[in-house]
Amino acid sequence: MAFIDFGMMDQLDELTKETIASAVVQLINHDYKALAEDFVKLGF
């Protein structure tokens, strides 16, 4: 997984990648409580 912004890239640690994937799943499943928990883990 990569975040690209005007050619800039950075690497994500494994926990961050897993949490982002989990957040996408929570969004698809309309589980907004779990989505909010994932966002807290990500520092939002």
Phi and psi in degrees as GROMACS dihedral restraints (atoms count N, CA, C in turn):
[ dihedral_restraints ]
;  ai    aj    ak    al  type     phi  dphi    fc
    3     4     5     6     1  -139.2    20    10
    4     5     6     7     1   143.2    20    10
    6     7     8     9     1  -104.3    20    10
    7     8     9    10     1   117.6    20    10
    9    10    11    12     1  -115.8    20    10
   10    11    12    13     1   126.8    20    10
   12    13    14    15     1  -141.7    20    10
   13    14    15    16     1   103.1    20    10
   15    16    17    18     1    55.7    20    10
   16    17    18    19     1    40.1    20    10
   18    19    20    21     1    87.5    20    10
   19    20    21    22     1    -4.3    20    10
   21    22    23    24     1   -87.6    20    10
   22    23    24    25     1   138.1    20    10
   24    25    26    27     1  -133.3    20    10
   25    26    27    28     1   156.7    20    10
   27    28    29    30     1  -148.5    20    10
   28    29    30    31     1   159.3    20    10
   30    31    32    33     1  -100.7    20    10
   31    32    33    34     1   145.8    20    10
   33    34    35    36     1  -106.2    20    10
   34    35    36    37     1   144.2    20    10
   36    37    38    39     1   -73.6    20    10
   37    38    39    40     1   165.4    20    10
   39    40    41    42     1   -60.2    20    10
   40    41    42    43     1   -42.1    20    10
   42    43    44    45     1   -62.6    20    10
   43    44    45    46     1   -40.8    20    10
   45    46    47    48     1   -64.8    20    10
   46    47    48    49     1   -43.3    20    10
   48    49    50    51     1   -61.4    20    10
   49    50    51    52     1   -43.3    20    10
   51    52    53    54     1   -65.4    20    10
   52    53    54    55     1   -38.2    20    10
   54    55    56    57     1   -69.5    20    10
   55    56    57    58     1   -38.8    20    10
   57    58    59    60     1   -63.9    20    10
   58    59    60    61     1   -43.9    20    10
   60    61    62    63     1   -62.1    20    10
   61    62    63    64     1   -41.2    20    10
   63    64    65    66     1   -62.8    20    10
   64    65    66    67     1   -41.2    20    10
   66    67    68    69     1   -62.0    20    10
   67    68    69    70     1   -39.5    20    10
   69    70    71    72     1   -63.8    20    10
   70    71    72    73     1   -43.5    20    10
   72    73    74    75     1   -62.3    20    10
   73    74    75    76     1   -43.1    20    10
   75    76    77    78     1   -63.0    20    10
   76    77    78    79     1   -38.1    20    10
   78    79    80    81     1   -65.0    20    10
   79    80    81    82     1   -45.2    20    10
   81    82    83    84     1   -61.7    20    10
   82    83    84    85     1   -38.9    20    10
   84    85    86    87     1   -84.4    20    10
   85    86    87    88     1     0.8    20    10
   87    88    89    90     1    58.8    20    10
   88    89    90    91     1    33.1    20    10
   90    91    92    93     1   -97.1    20    10
   91    92    93    94     1    82.7    20    10
   93    94    95    96     1   -73.0    20    10
   94    95    96    97     1   -26.7    20    10
   96    97    98    99     1   -66.0    20    10
   97    98    99   100     1   -47.8    20    10
   99   100   101   102     1   -66.2    20    10
  100   101   102   103     1   -34.8    20    10
  102   103   104   105     1   -62.1    20    10
  103   104   105   106     1   -44.6    20    10
  105   106   107   108     1   -62.3    20    10
  106   107   108   109     1   -39.6    20    10
  108   109   110   111     1   -63.5    20    10
  109   110   111   112     1   -40.0    20    10
  111   112   113   114     1   -64.1    20    10
  112   113   114   115     1   -40.4    20    10
  114   115   116   117     1   -63.4    20    10
  115   116   117   118     1   -36.9    20    10
  117   118   119   120     1   -64.2    20    10
  118   119   120   121     1   -42.9    20    10
  120   121   122   123     1   -59.7    20    10
  121   122   123   124     1   -34.8    20    10
  123   124   125   126     1   -80.8    20    10
  124   125   126   127     1    -9.3    20    10
  126   127   128   129     1    91.4    20    10
  127   128   129   130     1    17.2    20    10
